[in-house]
Amino acid sequence: MNEQVLMVPTGGARGELQTTIFKPDGAGPFPVLVMNHGKDAGDPHLQKRDRFLHLSREFVKRGYAVVVPMRRGFAGSSGSYWDYGCNMSGNGQLQANDLQATIDFLQGQPWAESSRIVVAGQSYGGLATLALGTRKVPGVRGLINFSGGLRADGGDCQWQAALVQAFSDYGARSSYPTLWFYGENDSYFNPELATRLLNAYTRNGGNAQMVAYGRFKNDAHGMVGSRDGVKVWWPETERFLRKIGMPTDTVVAITEEPAMARTDFAALTDIEAVPFLRDRGRVAYRDYLGRSGPKAFAISPSGAWSWAEEGDDPVERVLAACQKNSREPCRLYAVDDNVVWSDGPGIPQSPNLATAAPGSTRSVGGTESINPQQSR
């Protein structure tokens, strides 16, 4: 998908945004989707660069350039993250400043069709997207909100009431059509809160269509980052794009990585057959069996192991996590529900381990648990 990583200026002395760009072959100009990330727990500078590969692929197939900026203080962007505490309306507007800077940058790019832009975001990025909707931004035709909001645990912040007030404020000041996705088992924003947000937004004049799509795997909050989420969000997104005059026909053929061949080494559920594992590793493999795809499990002769699920590329992440704890090369044992291990030579490796996007990963040297594109 012609992936590039650029540093986009934010204007003045405010710094630069580490920005991933996908686009079709050719010079363009291409219609643009700007996709915005959430906030993981912990130091934002340690958050991985988001790529939204599954969503990006669907838009590039339809001739779009997809632009994924990391906002100030996140990943490789300059500056430091800060917020206004419990002022959710202000928090969204603060993040929207970086979205505005990204769109300003696009106005000067010959490959970007600056009169046809859609802005979308997940979690904290969804809040920032709706905040941007209160501004008159040339070229923007519509907004897509995937589980948008911001949760503030601890302290005395009544964050749900503050979030409802922010959505009320945004709805009163926005004229853009918006499409919203919230799932039944969203661990951050449950259906009751999502309905309150919708009512607050539309009661004050906001134009919003809610898609309440029910349960999605273990947590609907990460739906847009999942391979299996495409069948949930694309049908309604296609209708929305048509309404706002954006293209929806497939015009680019994208070749996906071929699936790894299943081997006859052992049955997937034969835990005792997995080489090199000690007791903790076998418990981890049993846990892996109960997870939904996409997923992968890696092992090494030194006894290291790791499994990963969801996100952009579990194979990349699982090999990287396993290798951190192994003196010997790690290899894939299982991918999804297939054993891919063989006793012969050959070590499946990923060409771009350093840029893998977050999902959920477990490794023998410790436990890392990051859900795709979630806010705090």
MIKEMI-573723 format. One line per field, with one value per residue (C-alpha): residue number from 1; x, y, z. Coordinates in Angstrom, 2 decimals, always signed. Layout:
num <- c(NUM:...)
c1 <- c(X:...)
c2 <- c(Y:...)
c3 <- c(Z:...)
This chain:
num <- c(1:2:3:4:5:6:7:8:9:10:11:12:13:14:15:16:17:18:19:20:21:22:23:24:25:26:27:28:29:30:31:32:33:34:35:36:37:38:39:40:41:42:43:44:45:46:47:48:49:50:51:52:53:54:55:56:57:58:59:60:61:62:63:64:65:66:67:68:69:70:71:72:73:74:75:76:77:78:79:80:81:82:83:84:85:86:87:88:89:90:91:92:93:94:95:96:97:98:99:100:101:102:103:104:105:106:107:108:109:110:111:112:113:114:115:116:117:118:119:120:121:122:123:124:125:126:127:128:129:130:131:132:133:134:135:136:137:138:139:140:141:142:143:144:145:146:147:148:149:150:151:152:153:154:155:156:157:158:159:160:161:162:163:164:165:166:167:168:169:170:171:172:173:174:175:176:177:178:179:180:181:182:183:184:185:186:187:188:189:190:191:192:193:194:195:196:197:198:199:200:201:202:203:204:205:206:207:208:209:210:211:212:213:214:215:216:217:218:219:220:221:222:223:224:225:226:227:228:229:230:231:232:233:234:235:236:237:238:239:240:241:242:243:244:245:246:247:248:249:250:251:252:253:254:255:256:257:258:259:260:261:262:263:264:265:266:267:268:269:270:271:272:273:274:275:276:277:278:279:280:281:282:283:284:285:286:287:288:289:290:291:292:293:294:295:296:297:298:299:300:301:302:303:304:305:306:307:308:309:310:311:312:313:314:315:316:317:318:319:320:321:322:323:324:325:326:327:328:329:330:331:332:333:334:335:336:337:338:339:340:341:342:343:344:345:346:347:348:349:350:351:352:353:354:355:356:357:358:359:360:361:362:363:364:365:366:367:368:369:370:371:372:373:374:375:376)
c1 <- c(+0.00:+3.01:+3.44:+5.40:+6.21:+6.57:+7.05:+4.21:+4.79:+2.27:+3.09:+5.16:+7.44:+5.02:+6.93:+6.15:+3.71:+4.89:+2.41:+1.79:+0.52:-0.88:-1.90:-2.47:+0.11:+0.35:+0.53:-3.09:-4.73:-6.55:-9.50:-8.26:-9.20:-7.54:-7.70:-7.00:-5.76:-6.73:-4.59:-3.06:-2.31:+1.14:+3.60:+2.17:+5.69:+5.93:+2.73:+3.40:+2.84:-0.72:-1.36:-4.97:-3.97:-7.34:-9.22:-6.46:-6.53:-10.27:-9.91:-6.80:-8.64:-11.18:-8.62:-8.09:-4.92:-5.06:-3.27:-2.70:-1.06:+0.30:-0.63:+1.80:+3.48:+2.51:+4.94:+7.56:+5.86:+7.56:+6.28:+4.62:+1.10:-1.10:-4.79:-7.31:-8.18:-11.94:-12.71:-13.60:-14.69:-11.34:-9.45:-11.07:-10.34:-6.71:-6.26:-8.19:-5.47:-3.18:-5.88:-6.24:-2.48:-2.54:-5.31:-3.49:-0.48:-2.63:-3.82:-0.33:+0.24:-0.29:-1.30:-4.14:-7.51:-8.06:-11.72:-12.65:-11.58:-13.20:-11.98:-12.39:-11.13:-11.26:-11.74:-9.83:-9.35:-13.14:-13.54:-10.93:-12.73:-16.04:-14.24:-12.77:-16.34:-17.02:-14.62:-15.03:-12.31:-12.01:-12.46:-13.90:-17.18:-17.99:-16.83:-16.75:-16.66:-15.55:-16.26:-15.33:-14.72:-12.22:-12.37:-10.72:-10.38:-9.46:-9.82:-13.11:-13.77:-17.34:-16.03:-19.26:-21.19:-18.26:-18.23:-21.97:-21.44:-18.62:-20.82:-23.60:-21.17:-19.87:-23.36:-24.41:-21.46:-21.10:-22.72:-20.99:-22.79:-21.37:-21.51:-21.02:-20.17:-20.60:-20.77:-22.73:-19.69:-17.52:-15.43:-15.09:-18.42:-21.42:-24.68:-26.39:-23.58:-23.37:-27.09:-26.63:-23.79:-25.92:-28.91:-26.73:-25.16:-28.35:-30.57:-28.41:-28.48:-25.72:-26.20:-25.42:-26.32:-25.60:-24.76:-25.26:-23.85:-24.13:-21.34:-17.95:-15.48:-14.11:-14.37:-16.16:-13.93:-11.23:-13.56:-12.10:-8.60:-9.68:-9.54:-13.04:-14.38:-14.44:-17.70:-19.24:-18.23:-17.84:-21.50:-22.77:-19.62:-20.15:-23.67:-22.44:-19.66:-22.11:-24.37:-21.57:-20.29:-17.22:-16.12:-16.90:-16.07:-13.03:-10.43:-7.15:-6.20:-4.22:-2.40:-2.48:+0.21:-0.50:-1.58:+1.11:+0.66:-0.64:+1.70:+1.04:+3.39:+0.59:-3.03:-3.64:-5.08:-2.25:-0.59:+2.00:+3.27:+4.46:+8.27:+10.44:+7.61:+7.76:+4.76:+4.06:+4.38:+1.87:-0.60:-0.07:-0.65:-3.90:-4.92:-3.97:-6.31:-9.28:-8.50:-10.13:-8.15:-6.13:-3.55:-0.13:+2.05:+5.87:+8.49:+12.27:+14.66:+15.63:+12.10:+10.87:+7.33:+4.82:+1.33:-0.48:-3.97:-5.82:-4.22:-2.48:-0.11:+0.04:+2.83:+5.16:+4.39:+4.64:+8.06:+9.35:+8.01:+9.40:+12.81:+13.16:+13.37:+15.36:+19.04:+18.03:+15.80:+12.07:+9.80:+6.07:+4.32:+0.70:-1.06:-4.80:-6.08:-3.31:-0.06:+2.65:+5.66:+7.96:+11.15:+13.01:+15.10:+13.65:+12.70:+9.71:+10.66:+8.89:+10.65:+9.37:+9.21:+9.92:+6.75:+4.22:+1.04:-0.37:-2.76:-2.54:+0.73:+2.01:+5.67:+7.70:+9.88:+6.95:+3.42:+2.50:-1.20:-2.16:-5.56:-5.69:-6.25:-7.88:-8.05:-7.60)
c2 <- c(+0.00:+2.29:+2.96:+6.10:+7.68:+11.46:+14.17:+16.63:+20.18:+21.54:+25.17:+27.66:+26.13:+23.40:+20.56:+17.67:+14.76:+11.26:+10.41:+7.20:+7.55:+4.80:+5.53:+3.81:+3.76:+6.88:+10.61:+11.20:+13.34:+10.91:+11.50:+11.36:+9.62:+11.05:+8.38:+9.23:+7.04:+6.56:+6.68:+3.60:+3.43:+4.65:+7.03:+8.22:+8.41:+4.63:+4.07:+2.35:+4.11:+3.36:+2.12:+0.81:-1.67:-3.34:-0.05:+1.50:-1.42:-1.03:+2.66:+2.31:-0.37:+2.31:+4.82:+6.79:+8.04:+7.22:+9.52:+8.42:+11.18:+10.51:+13.57:+15.61:+13.59:+10.23:+7.68:+9.46:+12.87:+15.76:+17.61:+16.30:+15.05:+17.09:+17.61:+19.77:+17.14:+16.71:+19.32:+16.82:+19.44:+21.17:+17.88:+17.06:+20.52:+20.34:+17.08:+18.52:+21.16:+18.42:+17.14:+20.68:+20.90:+17.59:+18.80:+22.10:+20.04:+18.06:+21.23:+21.67:+18.08:+17.41:+13.78:+14.82:+15.83:+18.54:+19.05:+15.45:+14.60:+12.35:+12.46:+9.45:+8.45:+5.71:+6.32:+9.52:+10.01:+9.86:+12.62:+14.69:+14.05:+15.36:+18.34:+19.12:+19.12:+22.36:+24.13:+25.09:+22.99:+23.33:+20.07:+18.00:+16.34:+14.08:+12.54:+8.92:+8.18:+4.70:+4.35:+7.98:+9.40:+9.69:+7.97:+9.47:+6.89:+7.93:+11.28:+13.12:+13.70:+12.80:+11.88:+10.48:+13.70:+15.73:+13.64:+14.15:+17.90:+17.82:+16.02:+18.51:+21.36:+19.76:+19.03:+22.65:+23.87:+21.27:+21.15:+18.02:+14.70:+12.10:+8.30:+6.62:+3.03:+1.76:-1.91:-3.61:-4.94:-1.82:-1.82:+1.97:+3.35:+1.09:+1.33:+3.50:+6.07:+5.90:+6.71:+9.67:+10.95:+10.62:+12.38:+15.21:+15.68:+15.57:+17.45:+20.51:+20.24:+17.76:+15.49:+11.92:+8.37:+5.74:+2.13:+0.07:-3.21:-5.52:-7.63:-7.93:-10.55:-9.83:-6.05:-3.96:-0.99:-2.40:-3.38:-1.02:-2.37:-5.95:-7.84:-9.13:-5.65:-4.78:-6.65:-4.63:-1.11:-1.18:-1.65:+1.39:+3.34:+2.65:+4.09:+7.10:+7.83:+7.72:+10.22:+12.73:+12.33:+10.20:+7.19:+3.62:+1.43:-0.83:+0.50:-0.92:-4.57:-5.11:-8.42:-9.53:-11.70:-15.37:-17.50:-19.72:-23.38:-25.71:-28.58:-32.07:-31.67:-32.05:-31.30:-27.69:-28.72:-31.12:-28.99:-31.60:-31.72:-28.09:-28.20:-26.48:-25.29:-25.58:-25.37:-21.63:-21.89:-24.72:-22.70:-19.81:-22.04:-23.29:-19.63:-19.00:-21.78:-19.93:-16.65:-15.45:-14.70:-13.16:-14.59:-16.26:-18.25:-18.32:-20.44:-20.83:-23.63:-21.59:-22.03:-18.52:-18.17:-15.48:-15.17:-12.23:-11.53:-8.84:-5.58:-4.92:-7.90:-10.49:-12.39:-9.39:-8.66:-12.22:-12.80:-9.51:-10.21:-13.76:-12.64:-10.14:-13.11:-15.59:-16.09:-18.26:-17.40:-17.60:-19.35:-19.48:-22.53:-21.61:-18.92:-18.56:-22.13:-23.84:-25.39:-24.08:-25.57:-28.11:-29.77:-28.65:-25.49:-22.08:-19.35:-17.25:-13.66:-10.36:-7.62:-4.75:-5.78:-2.29:-0.79:-3.39:-1.83:-2.79:-5.61:-8.05:-9.83:-12.21:-13.18:-15.35:-12.49:-10.52:-9.58:-6.87:-6.19:-3.47:-3.26:-1.77:+1.98:+2.38:+5.53:+5.69)
c3 <- c(+0.00:-0.56:+3.16:+4.07:+7.41:+7.35:+9.96:+9.43:+10.73:+13.20:+12.48:+14.44:+17.06:+18.09:+16.45:+14.13:+13.98:+13.07:+10.31:+8.38:+4.83:+2.59:-0.98:-4.32:-7.07:-9.16:-8.64:-7.64:-6.56:-4.27:-1.95:+1.64:+4.86:+7.98:+10.72:+14.37:+17.20:+20.83:+23.97:+25.55:+29.25:+30.28:+28.68:+25.31:+23.84:+24.34:+22.37:+19.05:+15.76:+14.70:+11.17:+11.20:+8.50:+8.05:+7.72:+5.61:+3.18:+2.58:+1.75:-0.41:-2.41:-3.20:-4.37:-1.16:+0.46:+4.18:+6.60:+10.23:+12.34:+15.82:+17.82:+19.92:+22.64:+21.10:+19.62:+17.48:+17.42:+19.14:+22.17:+25.31:+25.92:+28.24:+28.78:+30.62:+33.20:+33.47:+30.81:+28.09:+25.59:+25.95:+25.72:+22.39:+21.02:+22.13:+20.19:+17.23:+16.83:+15.50:+13.15:+11.84:+11.30:+9.40:+7.08:+6.56:+5.46:+3.03:+1.34:-0.09:-1.25:-4.98:-4.30:-1.94:-3.34:-0.78:-1.66:-0.73:+2.83:+5.43:+9.03:+11.35:+14.77:+17.37:+21.11:+22.03:+18.28:+17.89:+20.47:+18.63:+15.33:+16.66:+18.18:+14.76:+13.44:+15.33:+12.95:+9.32:+7.69:+3.90:+2.04:+4.91:+3.92:+6.85:+10.13:+11.37:+15.09:+16.22:+19.97:+20.54:+24.00:+26.84:+30.21:+33.30:+36.07:+39.60:+41.28:+41.59:+37.89:+36.92:+33.48:+32.04:+32.76:+31.44:+28.26:+27.74:+28.13:+25.55:+23.01:+23.66:+23.00:+19.81:+18.46:+18.90:+16.85:+14.09:+10.67:+9.33:+8.80:+11.18:+11.43:+14.83:+15.82:+19.40:+20.40:+23.15:+25.01:+24.75:+27.95:+27.92:+26.74:+27.34:+25.35:+27.97:+27.85:+24.05:+23.86:+26.20:+24.02:+20.89:+22.45:+23.75:+20.32:+18.25:+20.71:+20.19:+16.41:+15.58:+12.55:+13.64:+12.66:+15.32:+14.42:+17.59:+16.35:+19.37:+20.81:+19.13:+20.36:+23.85:+23.63:+21.02:+21.82:+19.54:+16.69:+14.07:+14.72:+14.08:+10.81:+11.53:+12.20:+8.50:+7.97:+10.83:+9.82:+6.03:+4.88:+6.80:+5.98:+2.29:+2.45:+4.40:+1.91:-0.99:+0.77:+1.17:-2.39:-1.69:-3.81:-2.74:-5.77:-5.63:-8.07:-6.71:-6.34:-3.14:-2.71:+0.89:+2.46:+1.70:+4.63:+6.11:+5.20:+7.88:+8.73:+10.04:+12.99:+15.59:+16.26:+17.25:+20.62:+21.51:+24.16:+25.08:+21.49:+21.49:+21.66:+24.30:+26.55:+30.32:+32.65:+32.25:+28.51:+28.31:+30.39:+27.96:+24.94:+26.47:+26.86:+23.23:+22.07:+23.53:+21.79:+18.58:+15.44:+14.06:+16.44:+16.53:+18.94:+18.79:+20.56:+20.72:+21.75:+24.81:+26.20:+25.36:+24.09:+23.22:+21.83:+20.27:+19.06:+17.09:+15.99:+12.72:+12.49:+15.30:+13.49:+13.61:+17.24:+18.49:+16.94:+18.33:+21.83:+21.88:+20.65:+23.50:+25.88:+23.81:+23.04:+20.09:+17.13:+17.69:+15.20:+14.70:+16.09:+15.29:+13.27:+13.86:+14.22:+12.25:+13.42:+11.07:+12.86:+11.29:+12.52:+9.41:+9.00:+8.33:+10.73:+9.69:+10.38:+9.82:+7.83:+9.96:+13.60:+14.93:+13.49:+14.60:+15.93:+19.33:+20.01:+22.92:+23.58:+26.28:+26.61:+29.00:+30.20:+31.50:+30.51:+28.06:+27.53:+25.07:+23.43:+19.94:+19.78:+23.17:+25.25:+28.97)
